[in-house]
Amino acid sequence: MSDTLKLTTELINRKTLTPDDNGCQKLIAKRLSENGFSAEHLRFDDVDNLWITHGNSGPLFVFAGHTDTVPVGPIEKWNTDPFKAEIKEGYLYGRGAADMKSGIAAMVTAAERYVQKNPNHNGTIALLITSDEEGPSVNGTRKVIDYLNEKKIKIDYCVLGEPSSDKQLTDVIRIGRRGSLNGILKINGIQGHVAYPEKAKNPIHEATQFLNELTSIEWDQGNDSFPPTSFQISNINAGTGADNVIPDTLNLLFNFRFSTETSQNELEEKVESTLKKYNLDYNLEWKLSGAPFLTNSGSLIDAATTAIKEIVGIDTVCSTGGGTSDGRFIAPTGAQTIELGVVNETIHKINECVKVEDLDTISDIYEKVLDKLLSN
């Protein structure tokens, strides 16, 4: 069993439902400390974070990732114990196998091999590990970046080990992500009897024209790096459960995934002006999960694409598709930031798994990227 497979197995075997790290970071710190790394354990509220470094000069290269996982869902539908790693037909099964304990293991083993071969390497190698990526993302990477900013520590390059690949290992790397803006909307009406609508005010009826207009708007046309901004209603509910009562409120949750062509302020202003246009009585709360970010060129992308070509033999595609990641907290510092990891086909699913042979390959790619950026 290779070092990367062994470490991935050890991490999967620790139940880490967000935000519980369950000792994963201590295990990682112990391994890397034996190779000369210096560890800082940063706990904010109920979230464990690890900042561990080797070297003390620039540039600063960071591997970033998370030990926490999403819930397993109906456990009876799993073919294996989700918290006991098991290999079947060339795949390693378990919650977090792809998202992203294999990525973390590959980062650790790549860093170990690199510093063993290059104890006096240029620059500094660091790992930023959190247990708050799958949760609120308040006391994890966001807080670590605040801590680094206070200490005037600037990241130059960051590789997140998120599962970026689509059909085969490294066919896609993520060079940015769309912004994510959530709206929590309450439209107020007046409850009453359905037989006497003139004495009530139905918020569902009141909202119909507003929602029809909002879902038909072309927010922008995107650009070469991002698809057009999209608007989706994710939840809508109203009513008392009775068939003869007009409800007094309508509650909606909606989300914008937005490109760099449209700003957060523009989206908020357009929604609120449309609400006012239809004279709706409403309460609206906005929550920004993250602004769009993009690394469309630079030495990190060059190093990653070249390493992939040399090791896997393919020309990778650079994409900004998919959901959000903790890159949204790191890229705004000015760091060149990409996501490079295993295939994402089974992430968050029942029977999550990763191809065993991909583990050593992605670790080799990480080591090659380090070599290209820090050995010249």
N, C-alpha and C positions, 0 to 999 in steps of 0.2 A: 504494500500500500504506500503510495507516494505521500510526501509531507503535506501537499495541498489537499489531497483526498482525506487524509487522516484528520487534519485540522477542521475541514468542512464538516466531517462526521461529528467531531467533538462539539462543534458549535450547534449543529442541528439538535444534538442530544440534550441541549440545555433549553428548556421551555422559556421563551422570551416574548410573550405577548406584550405588545407595547403598553407601557414604557419600561417593562422589566428586562434588565440586561442579564440577570441571573449569573453573574460572574464571568461572562464572556470577555469583557474588557480586561479584567484582572488576568485571565488566561493569556490574552494577547500581550499585555504589558510584561508579564513574566517571561514569555518567549523572547520578545524583542529586547528586553533589558539584558538578557544573557548575551545579546549581540551588540551591546554598547549603546542602546537607545536610552534616552532619558524620558521618563513618563510623568505626566501630570494628570491626576484624576480630578475632573471638574464636575461636581454634582450641583445641579440647579434644581431646586424643589425636589421632585420625585424622579428626575432624569439623570442617569449616569452618562458622562462624556469622557473620552480619553483623547489627550493630546500628547503624542509621543514622537520624539525627534532624534535624529542622528546627524551630527555636523553642526556647525555654528557660523556658516557664511552663506552668502547668496550665490545663486538663486534658491528660493524655497520651493521645493516640489512636494505636493501634498496628495496622498491617497485619502479619499473620503468615503465613508459608508456608514451603515447602521446595523446594529445587532438585533433590533426589535423586529417583530413580525406581526402580521395581521392574524386575527383568529382563524381557526382551522375550518369552521363551518361544521356541518353534520359529520361527526367523527366516524359514524357507522358507514359512511360512504367512502372512506379511505380504504385503500387496499393494503396499507401499512400503518403502523403507529406513526402519526405525524411528528412525534418528538423522539423517535428512535430511527436514526438514519439506516436505510436499507438499500442495498444494490440489487436491482432486478434488470436483467437483459441489457446491461450496459448503462443503466441510469441510476442515479442516486436519488432516492425519494425522501421527503421530509419537509415540514414547513420551514421555509427560509432557504431551501436548497438553491433556488435560483435568485430569490430576492431577500437578502443578498449575502448569505453566509459563505457561499462559494466565492463570491467576489472578494469578501474580506480575507478569507483564507489565502486566496491567490495573491492579494496585496502583501500580506505578511510574509509568505514564503519568497516572493520576489524580492522584497526588501532585505530579507535575511541573506539570500544568496548574493545580492548585489554588494552589501557592505562586507560580507566575508571575502569577496573577490577584490573589493575596492575600499579598504578601511579608511583611506585618506581621500575619498572622493571629493570633487568640487561640490559646493553648495550644501544644502540641508535637505534631508528626506524626512517627511513627517507623515503621520497617520492621524486623521481626525475621525473618531468613531463616536457615534451617538446612539441612544436608545429611544429617540423621539422622532424618527422620520415618518413612521406609519401612524403617528398620533397627531396631536395638535401642532407639533413642530414649533413650540414656543421656547422650551427650555433645553433644546438640543443644539444643533449646529448654529442656529441664530444667536444663541447666547455665547457660544464658543467664539464666533466671529467678533462679537462685541468685546470679549475678553482679549482677543488678539489685537484688535484695534486699539484698545486702551494701552497695550504694551508696545504699540507701534510695530507689530509684526505683520509684514505684508507678504501674502502668498503670490508667487509668480505663476506657478502651474498647478492645476488641480485635475486629477483624474478620479471621477466617481465610479465605483465599481458596480453601478446599477446595471441590471440586465438590459442592455441596449440592443442586443442582436435580435434579428427577426426570424429568419428561416435557418441560418447556419451561423456558427460562431464568427463574430466580427463582420458580418455583412453590412451592419449599420453601426455607426457611432452617432451619438447625440451631441451636437455642437451648440445647442441652445434649447430653450423651451418657451412655449407661449406663456403669457401671463394668465393668472387665474383669479377672477374677481367674483365673489359670491354676494348675492342679495337675499336678505330675509325680509319679506314684504307681508304686511298685514293690511288688508283693505277692510274698512269698517262699514257696517250697514246697520240696520235696525231689525231686530228679531220680531217675528209676527206669525200669524196664522196664514197658511197658504191660500185660504179662502178670502182673505182680506188683504191683498197685496198693496192696496192703497194706504194701508196703515203701517206698512213696513217698508224696508229698503233692502233689497236683495243684493249683497255684495258680489255674488257670482254673476248676476246679470250686469251689474255696474262695471265689472272688470272685463267683460267680453270684448268690447271694442279696443280697449287698451291692450289686451293680450294679443289680439289679432294684429294690431299695428306693430307691436314689439317683435312678434315672430316673423314679420315680413320685411323688416328693415335689413338692408345690406350695409353692414357696419363699415366694412372696407373690403378691398379686393386682395389683401395680402401683399406679399412681395416675393422676391426671389428666394428668401430664406424662410418665410412663414406663410401658411395657408391663410385664407380670410378669417377674420374674427367670427366666432360662432356664439350664438345665444341658445341656451337650453333651459327649460323648466324641469327641475329634477323632482319636485314634490309639490302637490297642491291638495289642500283639504279644507272642508267646510261642513257645517251641518251638525245637528245634534244626534243624528241617527234615526230620527223620526221622519215619516214621510209627509207630515202635515205642518212642519215648522220651517219658516224662512230663517236661514241662519243670520247671525249678527256679524260674523267675521269670515273672511276668506284668507287663508294663509298660504303663501307660496315661497318656495326656495328656488332660486335660479342661479345660473352660472354663465359667465363669459370666459371663453378661452380666447385671449386677444393677442394680436400681433403688434409689432412695433409701429404699425400704421395708425393705430388708435391708442389714445392714452386712457388711463384710469379715469381722469377727470371728465374726459369727453363722454365716456360711457355712462358715468353717474349722472352727468348733466342731462343727457338725452333721455334717460329713463325717467328722471324726475320731472322734466319738462312735459313728457308724454302723460305722466300721471296727472299733472296739473291741467293739461289740455282737456282731460275728460272729467275734471272737477271731482276727482276721487278723494275721499277721506282716508288717509293712509298713514302708516308708520313704516319706515324703511331703515334697515341697518345694513351697512356695507362691511364686508370683510375681504381684504386683499390677501390671498394666499401667497402670491408672488408676482412680481413684475416680469415681463419677458426679458430674456437675456440671450446673448449670441456671441460665440467666438467663431467668426467666419474665416479666420486665417491665422497664421502664426506658427512658431516653432513647435508648439505642442501638437497641433493637428498634423504638421509635417512629420514629426517623430512617430506619432501613432499610426498614421496611414502607411508609412514606410515599414514600420515594424510588422504590421499586419501583412503587408505584401511579402516581406521576407520570410515570415513564419508560416502563414496560412496560404499565401499565394493568390490572394484575391484583392481586387480594388474595392475598398469599402465605400459605402454611401454615407455622406454626411447629412444628417436630418435634424429637424427640430420638432418632430412629431411626438406624440405620446403625452403623458401626464406631467405633473410637476415633480421636482426632486429638490434636494437640499442645495443643488447648484444655484438655486435662486437667491441663496444667502451669500454664496461665495463669489459668484461672478461680479456682483456690483462693487467688490473691493478692487476690481481691476485685474483680477487673475484670469489668465487663459484657462478656460474650464470646459471639459468634455466629460461625457459618460461613455464608458467602454466596459462591456461585461458580457455575460453569457446570454443565451437565448431566453426570451421573455414569454414563450408560449404558455407556460403553466403558472406564471406568477399570480398569487392570490387565489389560485384555484385549488380544488380538491385534487389530491395526488400530485402536488407540486414536485418537480424533479429537474435534474440537470444531467446532461450527458457526462459520464465519468471522464472520458478522454478529453473533454474540453477544459477540465480543471487545470491540468498541467500546461495546456496550450495557452490559456489566458494568463497564467502566471508567467510563462516565458515571454509573452508580449509585454507585460508590465515591466519585467526586468529589462527588456530591450529598449523600452521607452526611457527608462532611467538612464541606461547606458548612453543613449543618443543625446540626452539633455544635460547630463552631469559629467560625462567622461571626456568631453572635448575641451 
